[in-house]
Each structure stands twice: as structure tokens, then as C-alpha cells.
Amino acid sequence: MPISTHKLSDTERQTVFEIVAGFPKQRTENPSDGSLITVCDPVRAFPSLVVGKEVIGHRLKRDEFEKYSAKLTGLVSAIQNIYTPDGAPYLLIEGVPVKDNASTTSAFLSLLGHNLLLEYPEYGQRGTLIDEISDRGKGGARPSSGNALYFGRHTDNSPHPTPPGFVNLLVIRQADQGGESMLCDARDAAAKLSTETIAVLKDQFEFPPLPGYSHLPPLRAPILEEKDGIISVRYRRDGLLNLSRAQERALDEWDAALDSCAVAVKLPADSFLICSNTQALHARTAYSGGDRLLLRTYTEYVP
């Protein structure tokens, strides 16, 4: 099944450009030491943001949101659909103006969803709002968004107690070779599983701590959960600890089901992908050449 797509009309594209152009130009940096510094400050770009007491997320005030959404009804409607429980698990927005002020464009499109999240300051991070996704030459064989290795199907930050609800990618440049994204609706894959396998996947698995936080205990959580008839998923197979034979067999069947319903797409430059991090999984083929660069944000729907 093809992924849901919204191509910006000429009017929408011009409107996004004009809105973003009204805010200070900002950028992200990728220092030579491999650490990541985010220069984009949404509060500076959007002075009317609501900032939570713990500064864990940012959200447009209602009147500001309504002002922007009135100018972008088609785009906002497409975005809001993915935030509903029965909506499509991913949306590709094409024709985004990203040549100037890409960081603020990424923040703005994310804020049209709902809360733009910081990346887990409680884990000792600096509260990154926007990540650069590029080959940063990280050592080791473990795939990640910071190298060009094949990165198998997963949900982001699966070892965290409360992973983000949505992953957003603004595509600035693509690789010359490879780098295709593979997307899979967890609901479609779960429908192909045996009753026994579903029962195993709803049991506890042992997730290793996030990289850099080996002092923390592993997280015990199910791969699949179901509440009010809605499936949710957390998954990254490599690194799972102390798997039993029954769990290994269940994961083999799960991986086969994911393969059978995966959609492969090379995200075009000047596009913005919104992917549910609880109802969809994503992966990426290995890539080379072309100085690939994407910007990633995390968002959450808060009524």
C-alpha cells in the first residue's frame, strides 16, 4: 500500500515560506568532534510558544495555531489525520521550501502536529529539539542514524519508558546510492501473526539501555500492546537481552510479517515525513555518497 502523501500547492508552499521567513534564520551544527549541537531555538523563532513547566515540549498558543491553520487548511487537515488513532501511520509532505531556514521550517511543520518535544533531558541530555541525521562517522558495527550502515526495522528510543509518539524527518539532501526508507504499519503486520505469537509479543522483553546510558537498568516491556482495540509497538531486535527460544521464534514470525507488508520509498529532497512511532516501524537501507542530510524532530499529541 502506498504511503499517504500531501503535495503542497503553490499557495501552501508560498504561505509556509512567508511564515517561516518572518522568523530569525537559525541552523543546526554538526561539530567535527562528532557531538551534536542544536542552534535552532523555537522560542526565539516563535515567541508565542507555550513552554511546559519542565521545559519538555513546546506548543503554539491556540490563537497562533488557528491563525496559521486558517492559511493552511489542506496541510493541517492532512497532518491532523495522522494524529488520530485510526489514521494512516505515516504521511509524506512533498514540495516543502527548505532552502532557507530549514531548522525553523522543521520546527514549524512539527508544531502543526502538536507538542514539539525535547529529547529526554531527564537522561542528562541537553534537551535537543532538532537532530541532524547524517553520516557522522560513528565507530562500531551497531547501526544508527549517525552512520550509513543498514538500519533495520525499529521504533525510535524503544528502550525509553515513554518513547515519543511521532518521528518527523525533513529531507534536505539524499544520498547518491541507497538510503531508501522502509515503512510498515504495525497493525497490518500484527494481523498476519498467529495467536500464540501475539501472546508472546505481549509478554515482557528486556531492552538494553539507550547508548551512552549503560549505568541504567534494562527496560522490561512488551513488543506489542493493545488498548481499546488499538495496537501499539516498541521494537528494535538487535540488542534485546536474554531472549528465550519462544521469543526468538515469535520475533522471527514478526519480522517475516513486517517484511511482507513493508513499503520502500526513497524520501525525496524537500519533503517532510511524519511517522507514528507507536503504530509504525521504519528502517533504512545502507547508503553512500551525496552528503545525505535530514533534520529530525519528535512530537506528541496532547489534547
N, C-alpha and C positions, 0 to 999 in steps of 0.2 A: 504494500500500500504506500503510495507516495506521501511525503510529509506535507502537512498543511503549509501553504505559502501565502504571504500577503506582499504583493509588489506595490511599493509606494507610487502613488500617482504623482504627476508633475506638481500638482498643488500641494500634496502632502510632503513631498521632498523639499520643495521650496519653503514650506512652513517650518519643517524641522530645522532646516538650515538657518532660517531667520531667528528662530527661538534660541538656538544654540549660539549663534553669532552675537546675541545680546549679552552673553556672559563672558567673563575673563577667559582667555585662552589658557589651557593647562595641558600638562603632559604627564606621562609616566616615564620612569627611568629604569634602566637595567644596568647597574654599575658593573664594572669589569671584575669585581670580586665575587660576582655571582649572587649577591643578595639582591633583594627586590625592594625598591623604594617607590611608593606611590605618591606622586606630587599632586594629583587631582584631589581637590577638596570640594566636595559637593556643597558644603555650607557656604564657601566662598562663591561658588558658581550660582547657587540657588539660595539667596539669603532668607527666603521664606520657609525653609525646611523645618519640619518638626524633628527635634532630636530627642531621643529617649533619655531618661534619667541616667541609664548606664551607658549611653552612647553606643548602643549595639546596632543601631539602624537609623535610617533617615527616610522621611516620607514627606511628600508635598502636602502642604496645607490644603484643606478641601477646596477653598476658593481658587487657589492656584491650579490645582488638578482640574477643576471644572473649566477654568479658562483655557488651559492647554487642550483638554479633551474636546472642547467645543470646536476647536480648529482642526482636530484630527480624529473625527468620529470613526472613520473606517479603520484606521490603525488601532485606535484604542479598543474598539469592539473586538478586533482580531486578537489583541493581547489579552483582554479580559477573558476571552473564551478559554484560554489555556489555564487560567486560574480557577476554573470550575471543576468539580470532581469528575464530571462526565465529559469534559472537553478533551480535545486532542492532547497528547502528551508532549508535543513539540510544535513549534511554529518558526518558520523561516521568513524573515522580513528582508526583502530584496530592494536594492536601489537606495541604500542609506547614504547620505552625504557625509563622508568620513575624512575628506582630505584636510580639513581644518578642524582643530579642536576635537579630535577623536575621543579623548577621555571624557569630556563633558557630554558628547553625543551618547556615549555608552551609559553614563550616569542618567541622562535624561530618559532614554528609552527604558532603562531599568525602573526608574521612578514611575513610569506609566503603568508598570505592573502593580507594585505596592511598595513594601519596605525594601530599601537598598541596605544590605547587611554588611557589617564589618566581619572580618574573618577572625572570629573567636579570640577576642582579647583575653578571655579567661585562660587561654592556653599560653599566655605570655607573648602573643604576637602583638605587633604594633597597631592592629586594627586596620589592616589593609582593606580598602574599598574596591580597588581595581587592580587586577593582576595582569601582567604581560605574559602571554603564552607564546614562548619561542624556544628554540633550542639553545639553552644556556650552558650546554656542555657539562651537565652534571655527571659525575662519575658513577660507576657501579652499573649493574645489569638490570636493576629494577626500573621498569618503565614509569614514566611520569610525564606531566605536561611540560616539564622543563628539559626533556630530551627528545630526540627524534625516533626513538625506538617504537615498535608496535606496542600500543597501549590497549590491552584487552578490555572487554566489556566491564563496566563498573558504574557505580553511583559515586558522586564526589563525597569525600570525607566520611566514608562509611564507618570508620572506627569512632567517630564522634557521637556522643549521646544524642545530639539533636542536629543532624545534618541539615543543610539549607534545603528549602523547598524547591528552588529553581536555580538552574545554571544558565547564564547568559553569555554568549560569545559574539563579540563584534569583530568581524573579519576585515583586517586591513590589507594583508598580503598573504598569498598562499604559496606553498612550496612548488617547485618545478615538477617534481615527481612524488607521487603518493600523497599522504595526508588526508585520505578520504575518511569521513566520519561515518560510523555505523550506528544507527539508532534502532532501538527496539522497545516496543510497547510491552511493559511487564504483564499487562492484562492479557494480551494475545499469547504470550509465551506460557503463562500460567494455565491458560485454557487447554494447552496441549499435554499437561502433566497428569500422571496417574494420581489417584487419591493417596497412595502410600507416599509418593514423593512430596506431594504438597504437605503432608503431615510432618515429614522430616524437615522440610524447609521452614516450617513454622516453629520448629524447636530451636533451642539456643545454639548459636555458633560462637566461636571465640575469635574476635577480630583483634589484630595486633594494634598497639598504639600508633597514632599518626607519626610519620617520620620526624625525628628530632625530639620526640617525647617518650623515649623508651623507659623513662622513670615512672610513667603512668601504667596502671594495670590494664590488661586487655579488656575489651568491651565484650560482654556476652549479650547477644541479641539475635533474633531470628532473621533469616533472609527475606521471608515473606510474612506480611501481616495482613489481616483483613478486619476492617471495622465498618459496620453498616453497609456491607457488601462491596466496599472499595478496597482494592488490593494496593498495598504499598510495599516497596522493596528497598533493601540496602544490600549492596553486593560489591565485592572485589575478591575474586577467588585466590589470587596469588597472595600469600602471606597468612591465610586463615590457619589457625593453630589447632593442633590435636584433633584432626578430623577422624571420625570413625569410618569403618567400611560403608555403613549405611549412608552416612553423609556424603562420602565420595561418590557413591552410586547415584544419590539424589542430585548432586551437583553435575554429574555427567549428563543426566537426563535434562536438567535445567539448561545447561549450556547448549545442548542439541536443540532444545525448543527455542532458545534465543537465536541460534543460527538460522533456524527455519523461518523466522519472521523479521529478521533484521533488514533495515533499509540502508543502503550505502549511498552517500552523496558527498561530493567534494564541495564544501561550502564556498560559494562564490565570493570574491572580494566585494566590499561594500554591502555586506549582508549582516544580519543580526539574528542569531539563533537563540530561541528561548526553549529550554528543555526541562521538563519536570524531573526533579531529582528523586522523586518518590514513586513515580509511576512509569518511568522510562529508564533505560540504561543506554550508555553511549560508549563508543570505542573509537580508536583512530589507527589507521594503518601507518607503518613506518614511512618516513619521508626524507627527501634530500633536495638541497638546492633551493634558491628562491627567497631566502631570508624571510621565512614564514613568520607572521606576527598577528596575533589575535589579542583582544582585551577581554578579560573575564570578570563578571560580577556575579554575586549571589543575591537572590531576592526571596522574599517570603510574603505570602498573602496574610494580612492581618485585618479582619473585619472591623 
